[in-house]
Amino acid sequence: MKSKYFTKQLEENDCGPASVSMLLKYMWGTEITLAQLKILLFTNKNGTTFLGMKKGLEKMGVESNVFKCVSSLEALNELDYPCITQISGGGQENHFVTLFKLTKKHVYIGNPLKNQIEKVKIDTFLSMWIPFVLEIHKVTDNKKMMAYSSMESRKNNSIFKSLYKIKKLIILSWVLSIIVYSLTVYLAGMFSTYFDVIIPNAAVGLIVSVTVIYLLAVVIQFIIGYFNSILSIKSNNAVDKDLVENLVSNYFAQSYTFTEKFVSGELITRFTNISDIRTRYLFFVQTLPLDALAIIITFVILFRINFYLSLLAFIPIIIFFLLLFLSKNRYENLSYDLFEQQEYLNTELIESVDNIESIKNYNIAKRMKEKMIKRLDELYAIREKFMSFDQFQNLTKDSIIKLFNICFFAFGSYLVINDNLASGMLLMFNSLVSNVFNPFVNLTTIQATLHQGRVATLRYEDIVNSVVESSENDTKLENKIDTIRIRDLSYSFNPSSHVLHNISFEIKQGEKIALVGSSGSGKSTLAKLLAGYYKPEKGEILVNHLNINEISQESLLKKILYIPQDIQIFNDTILNNILLYRDIDFEDVQKVSKLVGFDEIVEMMPDGYGTVIGSKGVELSMGQQQMLNITRYILSPPDVLILDEITNGLDVVRRNRIKQILINSTITVIFITHDLDLATSCDKIYSLNEEGMNVITSKSDENLAQTIMNSLEKGR
């Protein structure tokens, strides 16, 4: 089977998306990144389900069928290939694989844990088969299928683009390397000059002049080599910078649904492995062509010196090729394991730092330490395997060269004794043969980095090759928002249940709306749908009679602003934290700060608005952070403001002050709140629970607070 159909899983929970990826590539030539497939298939940290796959394929216009069968040869014969099923073993239970075809004795399996499509004996497969199967029936919506099929043509070949930008540096490096190689060949002739010309002929007068020429060649070689190393450093930095910029820009350009799938540890690992990607591709573009040229030219020279010694030099090369080929899969598997463990450790370190207060409060430092040590042990165990294998490769390489040298000088001595070769030519041959061996020695030395670079490339491209949704044809929302209509809106994070189901209501300009409900009832999800973070699965959201899916995200965010419950503070000055790169006059900042009462907090700071806050500066209390957050959005209010638990952390005086400012404002404000006093001050109150949405509008109800509480109880 062709390797182009195979997809390797990148994370522990990626086997489902990887199996679907193989099926899509085989049947339609459609290549979608695993990051995007995770969203389509409802993949979470626990993995993917068959139901998630079925619904994800439906979004692509593909009808599929999931069923259970009996684990037998007869059942295998009746399956429609390719299909997706599960196996046990390999350290994972219920592990998804793709079945490509069945022969008389074998099943061709795409196992995402492996490195290629494998041929497995039928008996072996039956022993590990979990006989749940997903089969493809037909494409029901060609437009949807074509939309996903065209993704491949929009892939971002960022690595090659980065290399193309430094083409002049690469070409100049080639030229300098060729000059250095030519000087190396010339200096190798020194042995023949001294031992075969000067010494036998007692040409003492030539010693000084010849020595000066060779010394001059060494100096020139040093100077050119130095400039070449400078070019190499510039090339490395240029490629690294471009790859990082591309990763950052593509990550920030992705949808919220996409970015929330990545935890900090996964992103940090992708950034830190950029150098492995650069090393891999610069080797193939900059180093490998010159090494191949040097090997060919050197062999031509060696054959002219002595045919039999040249044949002897082929033996180590054949062994080097075998070493590279046989170690390929081992290096790749260890690289995947190493990167995976690094991601786990990075994630846990970040979580421990972020949650240090809880760790201290609940006196679980010892448990967290044990957990961290266990994770470190797992990482170092993989690293030890990796480095041991790499060291074995290097020692094998050195031993091969030493064995060759012994055989070379033994055979060479025999040729010299029998006058078939001059002693100087023997030494010259020995010097030149290093130009053949060094590329292989260097290749085996950086082989580990090259394979790590391949794995790092797949993880890097999982982000940069994920297609950014184009907004060129979307409508710009230019007029003020007068109405927002939600009709039969449904949304879910997993295929088996809905967070929101058939929600319908209307918001008019200037209204103050309270969204109440028990935790997990979908209030924040609804807010994110209104702000365009998520796309409705069913139903629609109409903003000024325009479908929200047809409005450009950029213009929507200017009109509808969602402020989450978690306040985000940057390591910067108070002023910069308020402005967030918006072009607003400082006088306006002062006016708003005074209006909301944040100026009192600023006056207590050592450098006023210039005080650095955050983890590397003055740490603000929760209430102070909330006041800064309030100043941010009141400073440049949108048409619709959605506030999630805005009164958290505020004292009674400040809470009442902020409430009056927002309630009396002319903009539309949606409060997600558990604050009954704030809710009863709003024009409308909507309660979310398992039954859907209830409208509480009776302001004349003397027991309004109790009515809200009763509504919340339904959601529990």
C-alpha positions in Angstrom: 0.0 0.0 0.0 1.1 3.5 -0.8 2.6 5.5 2.2 0.7 8.6 1.1 -2.5 7.2 2.6 -1.0 6.7 6.0 -1.5 9.2 8.9 0.5 9.0 12.1 -1.3 10.1 15.3 0.4 13.0 17.0 -1.2 12.8 20.5 -2.4 9.9 22.7 -6.0 10.6 21.8 -5.5 11.1 18.1 -6.1 7.6 16.8 -9.7 8.3 15.8 -8.9 11.4 13.7 -5.9 9.7 12.2 -8.0 6.7 11.1 -10.6 9.0 9.5 -7.7 11.0 7.9 -6.5 7.7 6.2 -9.9 6.9 5.0 -10.5 10.4 3.5 -7.1 10.3 1.8 -7.7 6.8 0.3 -11.2 7.4 -0.9 -11.2 11.1 -2.0 -7.7 12.3 -1.8 -8.8 14.7 0.9 -6.2 15.7 3.4 -7.4 17.5 6.5 -5.1 18.2 9.5 -5.7 16.2 12.7 -6.4 19.5 14.6 -9.3 20.2 12.3 -10.6 16.6 12.4 -10.6 16.7 16.2 -13.2 19.5 16.0 -15.3 17.8 13.4 -15.3 14.4 15.2 -15.9 15.8 18.7 -12.5 14.5 19.9 -11.7 15.3 23.6 -9.0 14.3 26.0 -10.7 10.9 26.3 -10.5 10.3 22.6 -13.1 9.9 19.9 -16.3 7.8 19.6 -17.9 6.1 16.7 -20.9 8.4 17.1 -18.6 11.4 16.9 -17.1 10.0 13.7 -20.5 9.4 12.2 -21.7 13.0 13.0 -18.4 14.4 11.8 -18.6 12.7 8.5 -22.2 13.9 8.1 -20.9 17.5 8.4 -18.6 16.6 5.4 -21.6 15.3 3.4 -20.7 11.6 3.9 -23.2 9.0 5.0 -21.7 6.2 7.2 -23.0 3.3 9.2 -21.7 1.9 12.5 -22.5 -1.6 13.6 -21.2 -4.5 15.7 -20.3 -7.8 14.1 -18.8 -11.2 15.1 -15.0 -11.5 15.3 -14.6 -14.0 12.5 -13.1 -14.5 9.0 -16.7 -14.5 7.5 -17.3 -11.1 9.0 -14.1 -9.7 7.6 -15.1 -11.0 4.1 -18.4 -9.2 4.3 -17.0 -5.8 5.2 -16.8 -2.9 2.7 -13.2 -1.7 2.5 -11.8 0.7 3.5 -13.5 0.9 6.9 -12.6 1.9 10.5 -12.6 -0.5 13.4 -10.9 -1.0 16.8 -8.2 -3.3 18.1 -6.8 -3.9 21.6 -3.2 -4.2 22.6 -0.2 -1.9 22.0 -0.7 -0.2 25.3 -4.2 1.1 24.3 -7.6 -0.4 24.6 -10.3 0.4 21.9 -7.7 1.7 19.6 -9.0 3.0 16.2 -7.4 1.6 13.0 -8.2 1.8 9.3 -8.7 -1.5 7.3 -7.7 -1.0 3.7 -8.1 -4.4 2.1 -8.3 -8.2 2.8 -6.4 -10.9 1.0 -6.5 -14.7 1.5 -3.9 -14.5 4.3 -3.6 -10.9 5.4 -5.4 -7.7 6.4 -3.8 -4.4 5.4 -4.1 -2.1 8.4 -3.4 1.6 8.9 -2.5 1.7 12.6 -1.9 5.3 13.7 0.7 4.1 16.3 2.9 2.7 13.6 4.9 4.4 10.8 3.3 2.8 7.8 0.4 0.7 6.5 1.1 -2.9 7.6 0.2 -6.4 6.4 -1.0 -8.4 9.3 -1.9 -12.1 9.3 -5.7 -12.7 9.6 -5.3 -14.9 12.8 -3.2 -12.2 14.4 -5.7 -9.5 13.6 -8.7 -11.6 14.8 -7.0 -12.1 18.2 -7.0 -8.4 18.8 -10.0 -7.2 16.9 -12.8 -5.4 18.7 -15.5 -5.9 16.1 -17.2 -2.5 16.0 -17.0 -1.1 12.4 -17.7 2.2 10.6 -18.4 1.8 6.9 -18.9 4.5 4.3 -22.1 4.4 2.3 -22.1 7.3 0.0 -21.5 11.1 -0.4 -24.9 12.8 0.2 -23.7 16.4 -0.2 -21.1 16.9 -3.0 -20.8 20.6 -2.2 -19.7 19.9 1.4 -17.3 17.1 0.2 -15.8 19.4 -2.4 -15.3 22.2 0.2 -13.3 19.8 2.3 -11.5 18.3 -0.7 -10.3 21.7 -1.7 -8.6 22.3 1.6 -5.5 20.5 0.4 -4.9 23.1 -2.4 -5.0 25.8 0.3 -2.3 24.2 2.5 0.4 26.5 3.7 3.8 25.2 2.6 5.4 27.5 5.1 8.7 25.6 5.5 9.6 25.7 1.8 8.5 29.3 1.6 10.9 30.1 4.5 13.7 28.3 2.7 12.9 30.1 -0.5 13.3 33.5 1.2 17.0 32.7 2.0 17.8 31.2 -1.4 20.6 33.8 -1.9 22.3 32.7 1.3 21.9 29.0 0.4 23.4 29.6 -3.1 26.3 31.6 -1.7 26.9 28.9 0.9 27.0 26.3 -1.9 29.7 28.3 -3.7 31.8 28.8 -0.6 31.4 25.1 0.3 32.6 24.0 -3.2 35.7 26.3 -2.8 36.4 24.8 0.6 36.0 21.3 -0.8 38.4 22.1 -3.7 41.0 23.3 -1.3 40.5 20.1 0.7 41.3 18.0 -2.4 44.2 20.2 -3.2 45.7 19.9 0.3 45.3 16.1 0.1 47.8 16.2 -2.7 50.4 17.4 -0.2 51.2 13.8 0.8 52.0 12.8 -2.7 54.1 16.0 -3.3 56.2 15.4 -0.1 56.5 11.6 -0.1 56.6 10.9 -3.9 58.3 14.0 -5.3 60.4 16.0 -2.8 61.7 13.1 -0.6 62.7 10.6 -3.4 64.3 13.4 -5.4 65.9 15.2 -2.4 64.3 18.4 -3.7 65.2 20.5 -0.6 64.7 23.8 -2.5 61.1 23.0 -3.1 60.2 22.5 0.5 59.9 26.2 1.5 57.9 27.2 -1.6 55.6 24.2 -1.5 55.0 24.7 2.3 54.2 28.4 1.8 51.6 27.5 -0.9 50.0 24.8 1.3 49.9 27.2 4.3 48.3 29.9 2.2 45.7 27.3 1.1 44.9 26.5 4.7 44.6 30.2 5.6 42.2 30.8 2.6 40.2 27.7 3.6 39.9 29.0 7.2 38.7 32.4 6.1 36.1 31.0 3.6 35.0 28.4 6.2 34.5 31.2 8.8 32.4 33.2 6.4 30.4 30.1 5.5 29.7 29.5 9.2 28.4 33.1 9.5 26.1 32.5 6.5 24.9 29.3 8.2 24.1 31.2 11.4 22.2 33.8 9.5 20.3 31.1 7.5 19.4 29.3 10.8 18.1 32.5 12.4 16.2 33.6 9.4 14.4 30.2 9.0 13.7 30.0 12.8 12.3 33.5 12.8 10.1 32.9 9.8 8.8 29.5 11.1 8.0 31.0 14.5 6.2 34.0 12.9 4.2 31.7 10.7 3.2 29.5 13.6 2.1 32.5 15.7 0.2 34.1 12.8 -1.6 30.9 11.8 -2.4 30.1 15.4 -3.9 33.5 16.1 -5.8 33.5 12.8 -7.6 30.2 13.7 -11.1 30.1 15.2 -11.7 30.0 18.9 -13.0 26.4 18.6 -9.6 25.5 17.1 -7.3 27.3 19.6 -9.1 26.0 22.7 -8.1 22.4 21.7 -4.5 23.2 22.4 -3.1 23.4 26.0 -0.1 25.5 26.8 2.3 22.5 27.0 1.5 21.4 23.5 2.1 24.9 22.1 5.4 25.3 24.0 6.7 22.0 22.7 5.9 23.0 19.1 7.8 26.3 19.6 10.8 24.7 21.2 11.1 22.1 18.4 11.3 24.7 15.6 15.1 24.3 15.5 14.7 20.5 14.8 12.6 21.4 11.8 15.1 23.9 10.5 18.0 21.5 11.0 16.2 18.8 9.0 15.2 20.9 6.0 18.4 22.9 5.8 20.3 19.6 5.8 18.3 18.3 2.8 18.5 21.6 0.9 21.9 23.0 1.9 24.1 20.1 3.0 22.9 17.0 1.3 23.3 18.2 -2.4 26.9 19.3 -1.7 27.7 16.1 0.2 26.4 14.0 -2.7 28.5 16.1 -5.2 31.6 15.7 -3.0 31.1 11.9 -2.8 30.8 11.5 -6.5 33.8 13.8 -7.4 35.9 12.2 -4.7 35.1 8.6 -5.9 36.1 9.6 -9.4 39.5 10.8 -8.0 39.8 7.7 -5.8 39.2 5.3 -8.7 41.9 7.1 -10.7 44.3 6.6 -7.8 43.5 2.9 -7.2 40.5 0.8 -8.3 40.8 -1.9 -5.7 41.1 0.5 -2.7 38.0 2.4 -4.0 36.0 -0.9 -4.1 37.1 -1.5 -0.5 35.7 2.0 0.4 32.3 0.9 -0.8 31.9 -1.6 1.9 31.5 0.9 4.8 29.2 3.0 2.7 26.9 0.0 2.2 26.9 -0.7 5.9 26.1 3.0 6.6 23.1 2.8 4.3 21.9 -0.3 6.1 22.3 1.4 9.5 20.3 4.4 8.3 17.5 2.3 6.8 17.2 -0.2 9.7 17.2 2.5 12.4 14.6 4.8 10.8 11.5 3.4 12.4 13.1 3.0 15.8 14.2 6.7 15.7 10.7 7.9 14.7 8.9 5.9 17.3 11.2 7.1 20.1 10.9 10.7 18.8 7.1 10.6 19.0 7.3 9.1 22.5 9.8 11.8 23.6 7.8 14.7 22.3 4.6 13.3 23.8 6.3 13.0 27.3 7.7 16.5 26.9 4.3 17.9 26.2 2.8 16.1 29.3 5.6 17.5 31.5 5.2 21.1 30.1 1.5 21.0 30.6 1.8 19.7 34.2 4.5 22.3 35.1 2.3 25.1 33.8 -0.8 23.8 35.7 1.2 23.5 38.9 2.5 27.1 38.6 -1.0 28.4 37.8 -2.6 26.5 40.6 0.0 26.9 43.3 -2.5 28.6 45.6 -4.8 25.5 45.5 -1.8 23.2 46.0 -0.8 25.1 49.1 -4.3 25.5 50.5 -5.2 21.9 50.2 -1.8 20.7 51.4 -1.2 18.5 48.3 2.3 19.7 47.5 3.7 16.2 48.3 1.1 14.5 46.0 1.9 17.0 43.2 5.6 16.4 43.7 5.1 12.7 43.4 3.1 13.2 40.3 5.7 15.4 38.8 8.5 13.0 39.7 6.5 10.1 38.0 6.2 12.2 34.9 9.9 13.1 35.0 10.8 9.4 35.4 8.7 8.6 32.3 10.3 11.3 30.3 13.9 10.4 31.4 13.1 6.7 30.7 12.2 7.6 27.1 15.1 9.9 26.8 17.5 7.2 28.1 16.2 4.8 25.5 16.6 7.4 22.8 20.1 8.5 23.8 21.2 4.9 24.3 20.1 3.9 20.8 21.7 7.1 19.4 24.9 6.4 21.2 24.9 2.8 19.9 24.5 4.1 16.3 27.5 6.5 16.8 29.7 3.8 18.3 28.8 1.5 15.5 29.7 4.1 13.0 33.1 4.8 14.7 33.9 1.1 14.8 33.1 0.7 11.1 35.5 3.5 10.3 38.2 2.0 12.5 37.8 -1.4 11.0 38.0 0.1 7.5 41.2 2.0 8.4 42.8 -1.3 9.6 41.8 -3.1 6.4 42.7 -0.1 4.3 46.3 0.3 5.6 46.8 -3.5 5.5 45.8 -3.7 1.9 47.5 -0.4 1.0 50.7 -1.6 2.6 50.5 -4.7 0.4 50.1 -2.6 -2.7 53.0 -0.3 -1.7 55.3 -3.2 -1.0 54.5 -4.7 -4.4 55.1 -1.3 -6.1 51.4 -1.1 -7.2 51.0 2.2 -5.3 53.2 5.0 -4.1 53.3 5.6 -0.3 52.4 9.3 -0.9 49.4 8.3 -3.0 48.3 5.9 -0.2 48.3 8.8 2.3 46.6 11.0 -0.2 43.9 8.3 -0.7 43.4 8.1 3.0 43.0 11.9 3.2 40.5 12.0 0.4 38.4 9.0 1.5 37.3 11.2 4.5 35.3 13.3 2.0 33.3 10.1 1.3 32.9 9.0 4.9 32.4 12.4 6.6 28.9 13.0 5.0 27.8 9.5 6.3 29.4 10.1 9.7 27.7 13.5 9.9 24.4 12.0 8.8 24.5 9.3 11.4 25.5 11.9 14.0 22.5 14.1 13.3 20.2 11.2 12.4 18.4 11.6 15.7 17.8 15.3 15.1 16.6 14.6 11.5 14.0 12.2 12.8 13.0 14.5 15.6 12.7 17.2 12.9 10.3 15.0 10.9 8.0 14.5 14.0 8.3 18.2 14.9 7.3 19.0 11.3 4.1 17.0 11.5 3.2 18.7 14.8 4.1 22.1 13.3 2.1 21.6 10.1 -0.9 20.4 12.2 -1.4 24.1 13.0 0.0 26.0 10.0 -1.7 23.7 7.5 -5.0 23.9 9.2 -7.1 26.1 6.9 -8.1 29.5 8.2 -11.7 30.2 7.4 -11.8 33.0 4.8 -13.9 36.1 5.6 -13.4 37.8 2.2 -16.9 37.1 1.0 -18.5 37.7 4.4 -20.7 40.7 5.0 -19.3 43.5 7.1 -21.5 44.6 10.0 -21.4 48.4 9.6 -24.7 49.6 11.0 -25.5 49.7 14.7 -27.0 46.5 16.0 -30.8 46.9 16.5 -31.9 43.4 17.0 -30.5 39.9 17.6 -32.8 37.0 17.0 -32.0 33.5 18.1 -34.2 30.8 16.5 -34.2 27.1 17.5 -30.5 27.3 18.4 -28.7 24.0 19.4 -25.1 23.3 20.3 -23.1 20.4 21.8 -19.6 19.6 22.8 -20.1 15.9 22.4 -22.3 13.9 19.9 -24.5 12.3 22.5 -26.0 15.4 24.3 -26.7 19.1 23.8 -25.5 21.9 26.0 -28.2 24.1 24.3 -31.3 22.7 22.6 -33.9 24.6 20.6 -33.2 28.0 22.2 -35.3 30.9 20.8 -35.5 34.5 22.0 -34.9 38.1 20.9 -32.7 41.0 22.1 -33.5 44.6 21.1 -31.2 47.6 21.1 -30.5 49.1 24.5 -32.1 46.2 26.5 -30.5 44.9 29.6 -30.8 41.1 29.7 -30.0 38.8 32.6 -29.0 35.2 31.8 -29.3 33.0 34.8 -29.0 29.3 35.3 -27.2 26.6 37.2 -23.5 25.9 36.5 -23.1 24.0 33.3 -26.5 25.0 31.9 -24.9 26.7 28.8 -24.9 30.4 29.7 -21.3 31.0 28.7 -21.7 28.8 25.6 -24.6 30.9 24.5 -22.6 34.0 25.0 -19.7 32.6 22.9 -22.2 31.7 20.1 -23.6 35.3 20.2 -20.0 36.7 19.9 -19.2 34.4 17.0 -16.7 32.2 18.9 -18.7 29.1 18.0 -20.9 28.3 15.0 -24.5 27.1 15.6 -25.0 23.4 14.9 -28.7 23.8 14.3 -30.9 26.9 14.2 -29.6 30.4 13.5 -28.6 33.7 15.0 -29.7 36.8 13.1 -27.9 40.0 13.7 -29.9 42.9 12.1 -31.6 40.1 10.0 -28.2 38.9 8.8 -27.1 35.3 9.6 -24.2 35.4 12.0 -22.3 32.8 9.9 -22.3 35.3 7.0 -20.9 38.2 9.0 -17.1 38.7 9.0 -15.6 37.8 12.4 -13.6 41.0 12.5 -16.6 43.3 12.1 -18.7 41.1 14.5 -16.1 41.4 17.3 -16.2 45.2 16.9 -19.9 45.2 17.5 -20.4 42.4 20.0 -17.9 42.0 22.9 -17.9 39.0 25.2 -16.0 39.5 28.6 -15.3 36.0 30.1 -15.4 35.3 33.8 -11.6 34.7 33.9 -9.8 38.0 33.9 -6.7 38.1 31.8 -3.8 40.3 32.9 -0.7 40.8 30.9 2.8 41.4 32.2 2.8 45.1 31.4 1.8 48.5 32.7 -1.6 49.3 34.0 -2.1 51.7 31.1 -1.2 49.1 28.5 -3.4 46.6 30.2 -6.3 49.0 29.8 -5.6 50.1 26.3 -4.7 46.7 24.8 -3.1 48.4 21.8 -6.2 50.5 21.1 -5.7 54.0 19.9 -7.4 55.9 22.8 -6.3 59.2 24.4 -4.9 59.1 27.9 -7.4 61.7 29.0 -10.3 59.4 28.1 -8.6 56.6 30.1 -8.5 59.0 33.1 -12.2 60.0 32.7 -13.4 56.4 32.6 -11.2 55.4 35.4 -12.7 58.1 37.6 -16.2 57.2 36.5 -15.9 53.6 37.6 -13.7 54.3 40.6 -10.6 52.6 39.2 -8.6 55.9 39.7 -8.6 55.2 43.4 -6.7 51.9 42.9 -4.3 53.6 40.4 -3.4 56.3 42.9 -2.3 53.6 45.4 0.2 52.1 42.9 3.9 53.2 43.1 4.1 54.4 39.5 0.4 55.1 38.8 -0.6 54.0 35.3 3.0 53.1 34.6 3.1 50.5 37.3 3.9 47.0 35.9 1.4 44.4 37.0 1.0 40.7 36.4 3.2 37.8 37.5 6.4 39.9 37.0 5.0 43.1 38.7 2.5 44.2 41.3 -0.2 41.5 41.7 -3.7 42.9 41.8 -6.4 41.4 44.0 -9.4 39.9 42.3 -11.5 43.0 42.9 -8.8 45.2 41.5 -8.5 43.0 38.4 -12.2 43.2 38.0 -12.2 47.0 38.1 -9.4 47.2 35.5 -11.4 44.8 33.4 -14.5 47.0 33.7 -12.4 50.1 32.7 -11.2 48.3 29.6 -14.6 47.7 28.0 -16.4 50.8 29.2 -13.6 52.8 27.6 -14.7 51.8 24.1 -18.1 50.2 24.4 -19.4 48.1 21.6 -23.1 47.9 20.5 -23.6 44.7 22.5 -21.7 43.9 25.7 -21.9 40.4 27.2 -20.5 40.2 30.7 -19.9 36.9 32.6 -20.2 37.3 36.4 -19.1 40.9 36.3 -19.8 41.5 40.0 -17.4 38.8 41.3 -14.8 40.1 43.7 -16.4 43.6 44.0 -17.4 45.1 47.4 -21.0 46.3 47.8 -20.2 50.0 47.1 -18.3 49.3 43.9 -20.8 46.6 42.7 -23.7 49.1 43.0 -21.7 51.8 41.3 -20.8 49.6 38.3 -24.4 48.2 38.1 -25.9 51.7 37.9 -23.4 52.7 35.1 -24.2 49.6 33.0 -27.9 49.6 33.6 -28.2 53.3 32.7 -26.0 53.0 29.6 -27.5 53.2 26.1 -25.9 50.1 24.8 -27.3 46.5 24.9 -25.9 44.6 27.9 -26.3 40.9 28.5 -25.4 39.9 32.1 -24.5 36.2 32.8 -24.9 36.3 36.6 -25.9 34.6 39.8 -26.3 38.0 41.4 -30.1 38.2 42.0 -30.0 41.9 42.7 -28.3 42.6 39.4 -30.7 40.2 37.6 -33.8 41.9 39.0 -32.5 45.3 37.7 -32.6 44.1 34.1 -35.4 44.5 31.5 -35.7 40.8 30.9 -34.5 37.7 32.7 -33.8 34.4 30.8 -33.3 31.2 32.8 -31.4 28.3 31.2 -32.0 24.8 32.4 -32.3 21.2 31.1 -35.8 22.0 29.7 -34.5 24.9 27.6 -35.0 28.6 28.2 -37.6 30.1 30.5 -38.5 33.8 30.3 -39.0 35.7 33.5 -40.4 39.1 32.7 -42.9 39.8 35.6 -41.1 42.7 37.3 -44.3 43.3 39.4 -43.8 39.9 41.0 -43.1 40.5 44.6 -41.4 37.2 44.9 -39.3 37.7 41.8 -36.1 36.5 43.5 -37.9 33.3 44.6 -39.2 32.8 41.0 -35.6 33.0 39.7 -34.4 30.5 42.3 -37.2 28.1 41.5 -36.3 28.4 37.8 -32.6 27.6 38.7 -33.7 24.6 40.7 -35.1 23.0 37.6 -31.7 22.8 36.1 -30.2 20.8 38.9 
